């Protein structure tokens, strides 16, 4: 559905790069650009005014008049509805008002000039994508070649290697405002920077054109006017090839040289392809018309003098999550949308994991069992209902081996919590993609299908480059989305299989009356009750994350041993009831901890395991901690890779008492901090800076879906643990879920009946605070409908308490549940 209606009130949010005007009296509608300034006082906004002056203004004293920093593929919200659906920018259009370039302002030259009709001072800028034959690269640095005209007619050609030593005498030093743009332009008065005694100045060391015989000696020239600026040297980072794809090792071995002298012959010319996201236009940018006879030109402008951008109006086309499109939206009606939650929009390729074979995932390492390893069904998102968290997906028919699925099998509405992005087709609007040559040996080794439209550039035919505009074509992504993919860890040790009933042959008699049986760190009483020791020492487990990590040595001498024994004593005497720790007599540097999720949180009744290692220099440095994630990101601070982001571990920002102190910090403090500060009732706000959104519409919009998804992932983690409990904690896992199964199922029933997430007490009954809260979404109910059969089956297998409730749930679910598999989505 297309909608050309322009909607949305002017934005009240302020973002870096916004063009603003000052509302205060006497400002005379002066323009400025919002910048990132570390010295900005709290509650203020840093605005860079024309003239290199940074002002710290109250947000209420400025008005956003344009948001030219919008780019293809950016996620946005309507500024008038920050709690509503998100959208993706599919196209950006900028019209510029131009003026003659003079120190004290210039006459207007043209108004409403499309950005495509203009060029910058130099043909390339930092961040541009360029093509050379079959290679795609990105400009990372430029050295300009500058001609300086002196008053006596002499011209100095300043070498690119020393052009940065020119100082601006008259005119703005634009490098301060726009560090990625050319800092010099024709018309500026410049001089050579001061040099040490005995060294040549920039002008003395450069080439000269002597236009007049009576020119003064070159060492007498101090100040001149920039006559021309051209690119001298370009540094390019090659990111893809038509033959090699994006394999970085192959690219490094075969790529052309990174430093390119533009004046020297090249095997293939270096051609501009597309601007980077940060290469947007801004007020004060210098530019030229691409054609001298441009129809917007109102008066004769000397070709060697650039014009200045005096004003701009940016509009955008947006594809919203519900599938509607809007064209020509004013940039000020949109607000950038930043979240650490995956947001689906139409065109996204997604997978839903199906029940896999019994041994699926067993090959994965103990800390990471990536759910994407299971058999997945691929589809394309058509729309998403933000309130219900339901997604309409067109599922694709399975293709023959080596071919890409393209034919739609059926449409289905599913829970957003049952979907993952398809990492094999992880492209997004605005991404640059290539069509691989047949026989290429790059990443994935597959040939990709072409897109229906290409960039209008003759070199594109060589490399087959395209901008992804949501056409649905299956193309390989060139640029990675920040950071690298996390590699799954392999564990080929057969001893990592499930171990049960370890040490059952040992029998103790206590007070000659109560018979107890030792079971994997726990004690089974004669009356059938069970007690698992909160602190115990056993042999090191085969599946410990740090078992093979002895690169720094094990232990650190007597002082280290004494400190570790002190830590053990603290743990033995002070552990909370819901935290359990195993130490290992053959590896004093290792620990394994388990904690129970608190009631009233999305982590209620869940078990969460952490492997720890004490380095030889402990406690000078904090312990290393790895979360047993099973490839699930249950919390912003618990990564799929197992990384625990916590100030106390130096893996998260913090200051003062939040940081590790060798004298005062302990392992107990780390464990209590994870349980109390990480596994919280509103985990969405754990991300840095997100606490500022508490109580705001944009915060409420994301906090509930994140909590619901965290609860679903908590249930999936339970299934993984029941199948593959950490060695040494098998008895705890089995007993915990035997006792708590009926409460887990009762909680699921409460949420399926609409109870808000996290509003249950320890017995999984709704609390008084539940009244008036936003009920759980239809998407959560759909997800629970799919996961409940697996839970019922898993709890039945361990003879969990409350069989009556389990049987009732089994009957209410209808047909017999599918074979148990924690990989089920």
N, C-alpha and C positions, 0 to 999 in steps of 0.2 A: 504494500500500500504506500503510495507516495502522497505527501502533503507539502504543498508549497507555502503554507501559511507561516508567516513570521510571528513567533511567540516569544514570551519571556521578557521579564522586566530587566532593566540594567542590573548588572551584577553587584552584589555587596561584598563578594569575596575579592581579595587582592592577591595576585600571584606575581612571582618573579617574571620580569619582562613586560609587564603591563604598561601601557601608555596612560599617563594620568595627568590631570590638571589640578591646580591648587584652588581650593574654594575660599581661602582666607582673603581678607580685604587687602588690596594693594598688590596681589599676586598677578593681576592682569592676565588671567587664564594661562599662566605659564605652564609649559609642558615639562614632563619629566618621565623617566623610566624607572620602574621599581627594580631594585638590585638587591643582591644578597650581601649584607654588610655585617661582619662579626661584632662590630661595635654598636649595633642598633639597640637602644634601650628597650626594655620589655614594654610591650603594648604599642610600640612605634613601628613605622614602616620606613625603610631607607629608600629615598628617591634621588636618583642622579639627575640633576638639572643640567640643561645646556650651559656649558661653561665650566664643566668638571667639578661642580660643587655638589656634595652629597648632603641632602637635608633629611632630618628625621622628623616625620610628620605623623600626626594622629590619623588613624584610618578614616575618621569622620571628616578630616580636612582636605581629603583628596577624592577625586572622582575618576573612575576608570572610563576612559573614552575609546580605548581600542585594545584588543588582545591579539596582537599579530603573532604571538608565539604558538598559536594553535598549529598542529601539524597532522598529516594523515596518520591514522592509526591511534590517535590520542583518545583516551576515554574521558568523557565529559558528562556533566549533569546540567539540567536547566538551572540557572542561578535562582530562578523563582521557585524551584521545587527541589531543594537539596536532598530531600528524603525520598525522591522518586526514582524512576528507572534511569539507568545509565545508557549512554550511546557511544558510538565510535565515529570519529570524524573521518569521512571518506574523501573529502575534498576541501581545499582552502583557497579562497580568492581574496587578493589584496589589491586595493586601488590606492594609488599614492598621489598626494599633492606635492608639486615640485616648485622650488624657488631658486633664483640665482644665488650663487654662493658668494656672500660678502660677510665681512666680519661683524657688521652691525645690522644684519638682515638684508634680504634681497627681494626684488620684485617677483611676484608670482609668475611662473612659467607655464604651468599646466595643472589641471585638476583631474582627479579620477583616472590616472594613467594605470593600466594593468601592469602588475609587476613583471609579467612576461615580456613586456615591451622595453624593459630597461636592463642594463648591465651595470655591474659594479665597476669600481676603479680598475680592478684586475679581473681577468677572465675566470680565475679560480680563487676560492677562499678556503680557509681551514674547515674541514668537515665535508667538503664536496665529494661525491662519488665520481670517479673517472674511469675511462675505458682505454685500453691500449691493446689492440688486436683481440686475442681471446681472454685477456685478463681484466678483472674488475678490481679497482683499488679505492682507497679513501685517502684524501689529502690530510696529512697530519702536521705539516709545517711548510711554510713558504718563505723564501728569501726574495725580496724585491730588488729589482735593478732600477735605480732612480737617476734621471737626468736633471741636473741643477743648472739653471740659467742665471748668470751673474749680470749685474747692471752694465758691465762693459761689453756684453755680447758673448763672452766666453761660456762654453758649456762643459760641465764636468759630468762624466758618466760614472756614477758611484757604483762600485762593485757590490754584488749581492751579499758578499760575506761581511761587509762593513756598513751597509746601508742603515743598519739599526743604530749606528752611532750618530745619526743626524738628529738634531734637536729642533723642535718647532719653535720659531720665534714669534710669528704672527699667525693666528688661526688656532683652532682647537687641536689638541693632541687626542685624536679619536681612539687611540689604542687603550685609553683608560676606560672609555665607555663601551667599546666593542672590541675586546681583545682578539677575537677571531677574524676581524675584518682588517683590511689594509689600513695602516696607521697614517700613511702619507697620501696626498692627492695633489694634482696640479693646482698651482696657485698659492700654496703654503710657502711662507718664508722660513728657511731653515739655515742652520749653521752647524759646523762640525763640533762635536763634543770635545771638551778639554782633554788633552792627552798629557802624559808625563814628559818631562824634559828629555829631548833627544829622540822622541818618537815622532813619526809622521802623522799628520792629521788625516782625516778621511779624504779630504780633497787632494792633498799632496800624494796620497797613495793610489789615486784613481786615474783613469784615462781622461784625456781632455780633447775637446775640439776647439781650436783657436780660430774663431771666425774673423778676427781682425788682427792685423799685424801689430797694432799698438796695444794689444792686451797686456795687462800687467802680469807680473810673474804669478805662477799658480799659488805660491805660498802667501801671496798678499790677498787672496780671496778668502773672505771670512763668512760672508752671508750671501745667500742667493734665493731664487724662487724655483720651486719644483715645477719642471716643465713637462715631465712624463714619468709615469710609474708603470713598469711592466714586470712580469714574473721572470725572475732569473733562475731560481732553482726551486723545484718542487720535491718534497719528500712524501712518498706514497707508501701506505701499508696495503699490500695486496691481499685481498680477502677471498677471492674466488677465481676459478678458471673454468672455461667451457670443457676442458679435458679432465681436470683434476677435481672439480667440484669444490668443496670447502674443507677438505682434509688438510689441517694445518701443517702436519709434518711434510706432506707432499708439496704444499705450497712453499714452505720455507726452503725446500731443497731445489725447487725449480723456478721460483718467481724471478721476474726481472729485477734489476737493481732498484733500490728504494729511492736513491737520489737521482733526480732527472734534471739536467741542464736544458732548458727550453731552447737555447740557441744552437744546440747540437743535433745532428740528424739522429732519428730514432727508427727502429725497425717498423714500429707502428706509431702513428701520431697519438698524442695524449688528448683525449676528448672528454669534455664535460658530459656527464649523464644525468645526475640529479643532485639536488641540494640535500644536505643533512638536516635533521630536525631542528638543530640549533641555528641554522643559517637563515633566520627570518629577517624581514626588513624592519627597520626601526627609524624613528625620527632622528635626524642629523646624519643618516647614512648618505654617502656620496654616490652619485650614479651618472650614467650617460644614457641617451637614447641608443637603442640598438641600430636604428636607421636615422640618418640625418634629416630625411624628409618626413619624419614622423608627423602624423596629422595633428597631434596634440600640441605641437610646438607653436607657441603664441608669438614669439619674438626671436630674433636672431641671437643664438647663443654660441659663443666661440667654442669650437670643437675641443680645444685643449682644456677648457674649464669645465669641471663637473657641476652638476646641480645638487642641491641638498633636499632631502625629504623633509617637507615642512608639516605634513599631516598624512594620515592614513585611515582607511576604513577596511576592516577585514570581516568577511562573512565566511560561513562554513556550511557544508552539507553534512548531515548527521543521520546515521542509521541507528535507530533506537532498539532496545532489547525486545520490545514487543513486535518488531518487524516493520514498523512504520519508518518512513524516511521524511526528512524535512530539508528543504533547500534554501540557501541564502539566509541562514540565521545570523543575526549580528553577533560578532564575537563577544560582545559584552553581555549577551543573554546566556552565555555558556560559562561554566566553571570547571576547571580541570578536576578530574576525579582520581584520587590516589587511594589505593587500598591494597593490603597484602592478601586479599581474598580473590580467588579466581572468579572472574565474571564472564559469563557466557553471553555472546552476541550472535546474531544470525551470521552464518557462514563459518563459525568455528567447527573444526573437526573434533569429534569427541568419541570416547569409547565407554561402553558399559561392560564391566567384567562379569563373565558368567561363571557358574560353578565349574571348577577345574578338576583334573584328575587328582587322586588322593595324594600323589607325591609332588604336586605343584608347589613350588616355592621351597622345597626342602634343600635344594642346591644352594639357596641363598645363604649369605652370612648370617650370624646370629643377631646382629644389630639391625641389619637391613634386609628385609624380604619384600622387595618391591612388588606392589600389587599389580603393576603393569606387566609382570611376567606371565600372568594368567592369560587364558584364551580370551580375547576381547572382540567385541563386535563394534564396528566403526559406523559412525553416522555424521550427519551435518545438522547443526542447530538451525532451526527455522525461526523460533521465537522463544522468549522467556517471560514468565509472569513473575515480577519481582515480589509482589505481596505473597503469592502462594509458593514461590520457589519451585515452580514446575516448568519443564522445558519441553517444547514440541520438537521432536527429532525425526529426521528422515534417515532411516537405517538403510545402509547400502548392502547389496547382495555380495556375497563372498566372490572374490575373483580367483582366476586360475593362478597357480604359483608363478611369481615373477611379474604379475600384472597388478595394476591398481584398481580397486573397486570403484565403479562410477555409476552403476545402475541402481536406482532406488528400489528397495524391496518393499518397505511399508513406512508409514508415519505412526508415531506413538508419542503420547504425553507421559513423561517420566519425571522422577524427582531430580532436582539439580544435585542432590547429595549422592546420587547413584552414577554420576558422570565424572569422568576425568578428561582432560584435554588429550587428544591423540598426539603424542610426542613425535610420531613418525610423520605427521603432517602439521607441524606447529608453525604455520605461517599466519600472518595477521595483516590487516589492512595497512597499506603503506610500505610493507616489507619489500625489499628488492630481491627478486628471485631470478634464477637462470634456468635455461633448458640445457641439460647435459648432453654432450655429444655421445653418440653410440660408441660403446667400447671403453668409456671412461672408467678409471680405476679409483675414483675418489670416494668420498664418504658414502656408504650405502651401496655403491656400485650399480645404481639403477639409472635408467634414462627417464627423464621427466617430460611430461606433456607440456606443450606450449600454451601460452595464454592467448586469448583472442585478440588482444591489442598490445602494441608495443610502444615504447617511447620513440618520438620522432627524431631519430638520430641514426646516421648512416653506420656508425660503429656497432649499433645494437644488432645489426644483422650478423655480425661476426660472432658476438657473444650471446645473442638471444636473451638480452636482459629485459625485464619487465617490472613494472610497479604493480603489486597485487592490489586489486581494487574490489576483491570479494567476488570474483567470477566463479569460484569453486574449482578452478583448475588445480591439479595436483602438481605442485612445483616445489623445488627444494629451496629452503630458506638460506639466505646468504649470511645474515648477521644473527648472532646469538643474542638472546634477550638478557644481557647482563649476567656476569658470572658464568661459570661452567656448569654442565649437567653433573649431577652426583652419580658416580659410578657405584653400582652394587658391589658389595664385598662378597667374595666367594669363600665358602668354608667346605673343604673337601675332607675334613676329618670325620670318619665314620662314628667317632665317639660322641658327636653332637646329637645323635638320635635320642629319643625320649628314654629317660632312665627312671624306672619306678621301683619302689620297694627296696631301695638301697639300704642294706644293713638290717633287714628284717629279722635275721637270726639272733640278734642281740636282745636279751631279756633282762630287765632289772626288776628288783623287788623294792618298793619304797614302804617303809614302816611295816613291812611284813604283811600288808593287807591289800594294797592297791597294785595290780599288775599293769605295767606300762610297756609299750612296745616302741622301740626306736625306729622312726621312719623318716629318712631323708631330712634330718634336722628337726622333725616334729615328734610329738609324743601323743600316741593314741591311748586314751584312758580306757579302763575296763567298762565304763558305762557308755562307751560309744562317743563321748566328746573328744575334742582334739585341741591340742595346744602346740603351736609352732613357736619355737624359741625366737624371741625378737633379736637376739644376738647370739651368734654361734661361730665356731671355728671348724672348718672341714678342709678336705683336700681341694685344690684349685680345680675349677670345672673346665672341661675341654672346649666349651663354647664362649669363654670370656673374651670380650672384645680386645683386651690388651694382653692376652696370654702370650702372644708371640712378640710383643713389643718390648724387647730388652735392649734396644739400641743404646740407651743411656746407662745401662747397667741396672742391677736390681739392688735396692737398698743404698744407704749412704753412710755407713759406719755406725758407731755406738750412739752418737747423738741422734742420728736419724731413727735408729731402732727404739731408743727411749721415747722419742716424740710419738712414734706410731703406737707404741704400747699405751701411752697416755691417751691417745685418741680412742683406742679400743675400750679403755676403762670408761671414758665419758659416754661412749655409745652404749656400753653394757648397762650403765646405770641410769641414763637420761633419755633413751629413745621414747618418743611418743608411741601410743598404743598402735597407731596405724602405719608405723615404719619398721621394717625388718632389715637386718644387715647380716651378711655372711662375710667372715674373714677367712684367710686360707693359710694354714700352718706352713705350707711349702712355698708360698709366695706372699710375704708380708706386704708387698707393695700393692696388692690387688684387694679390692672389695667388691661386693655386689649388694645392691640395696633394692628393696621393693617398698612401695607405698600405696596406700589405698586412697582413691579419690573421695573427697569429702562430700557429704550430703549437701544439697542445694546448689551443686555445680554440675556442669555437663559431664564431669568425670566421676560422678557418683557411682560407688561400688566397683569401679574399675581398678585394675592393678597396673602399676607402672614401674618398670625395672630400669636400673641404672648400673652400668659397670664403671668402676673407678680405678685409677692408678695413681700412686703417690710417687712422683719423680724422685731421683736421688737427691735433688736440691730442696725437696720439701722440708719445712714449710716456707722457704723463701719464695716459692711460687705455689699457686693453688693446685689442687689435685686435677687430674684430667678426668672428665666425666663423659660417658657416652650413653645416650638413651636408646633403649631397645625399641625401635620405631616400627618395625615391620613395613617400612616404606610409607607410613601414614603420618601426615603432619597434623597432629591433634591439637597443636598449640603454636602460636607465633614464636615461642621461645624454645620449642622442641622440633628441630629440623628433621626432615626425612633421613638425612645422613647420620642422625644420632647426635649432632651437635646440640649442646645445652647452652642457650644464650642467657647468661646471668652475670651481673656485675661482679659478683663474688668470685667468679671463675675467670675474670678478665676476658670474657667473650661477649660482653655487652657494655654499653656506655654507663658510666657511673662516677661518683665522686665521694670523697670522704669515707664515712663508715660503710658505704655500699661496696667498697672495694676490699679485696683480700688483704688481711693484715697478718704477717707471719707470727706476730706475738699473740694476737687475740682470736683470729678466725680458726674454726675447726670444721671437721667433716660433718659433725652434727649440724652446725650452722648452715652448711651447704644443703643438706637434706631437708631441713625444716624450711629453708628459703624456697626450694623447689616446690615443696608441697603447698606452702602458704602464699608465695608470690607468683608462681607460674600456673598451678592448677586452680585457677580462680573461677568465680561464677561468671565473669564477663571477660573471657580470655582475649577478645578482640582488641581490648585497650592495652594489652601488654606491649604492643609494638611502640617503639619510640615515637613520642609526639602525639600519639593517638588519644592519650588521656585528655587532651585539650578538647576533644569532640564529645566527651561525656555530656549527656543532656541535650546535645544538638541534633537536629534532624539527620545530618549526614552520618553521625555516630550511631543513632538509633537504627538507621537504614541497614547498617552492616553488622552491628553487634549481635542481633538476634539470629540471622542466618549463620553467622560464624559459630555461635554457641550451639545451634541445632546440628550443624555439620560436625562439631567437636563431639557431640553426644553420639552421633552415628559412628564416628571413628572410634570412640570409646567401646562401643559394642563390637565393632570389627576386631579391635585389639583383643577383647575377651576371647573371641573365637580363635585367633591366632595363638593366644597363650594356652588355651585348652588343648590345642593340637600340638604345640611345641613349647612347653614350659621351659624356662631357663633351668639349666642343670643346677641342682641343689635346692630349687624352690618348687619342685614338682608337687610335693605334699601341700605346700601353702596354696598353690594355684587350685588344686583339686578341692581342698577343704573350703577355701574361701568361696568358691562358686557353688559348692554343695550347700553351704549355709545361706548364701546371698542370692541364689538363683531366683527364688520366688519374689524377692524384692526387685531384682532387675526386670523380671517379666511384669510385675505390678507397675513399675515405672513406665515401661513401654505402653501398657494399657492406658495409663493416665495421660500420656502424651498423645496417644491415638484418639483420645476423647477430647483433646484440645487444651489440656493443662499447659501453661507456659513453661518453657524449658527452664530447668533449674529451680522450680518452685515446689520441690518435694522435700519432706523430712527424711530422717534415717530409715523410716519404715515405708518409704515411697508413697506417702500420702500427701495430698496437696496442703500447703501451709496457708495461713490466713493472708499472707502477702500476695497470694495468687490472684486475689480478687482485683479486678480492674486492669490486670496486665494483659498485654497483647498475646492472644492465644498462639499456639504453635501453628506452623504453616501446613498447608496441604502437602507440600513437598516432603516434610518430615514424616507425615503419616504414610505417604507412599513408600518412603525408604524403610520405615519400620515394618510395613507389610511384607516387604521383600526379605528382610533380615530375620524376622521373628521365627520362621520355620527352622532356620539354621541354629538359632539360639535354643529353641525347644529340643531339637535333636541332640545338640551338644550337652545340654543339661540332663537329658534323659540318660545319656551314655555314662555319666558319672554318678547316677542315682542321687540326684540333687534332692534336697528337702522340698516339701510342698508339692509332692507328685500330683495331688488332686488339682492344684491350680495349673500345673504343667499339662496334665491330661485335658483339662477344660480348654486351655489355649490351643492344644493340638486339634481338638474337635472343632473349635471355632474357626481354625484356619482352613478347614475343609480337607482336601486330599492330603495324603501323607507328604511330609516335607521332602525336598530333594536330599540326596546324600550330603552329609555334612562336609563343608569345606569353608574355611575362614577366608578364602579368596573370593567367596561369593559376594556380589554387590547387590 
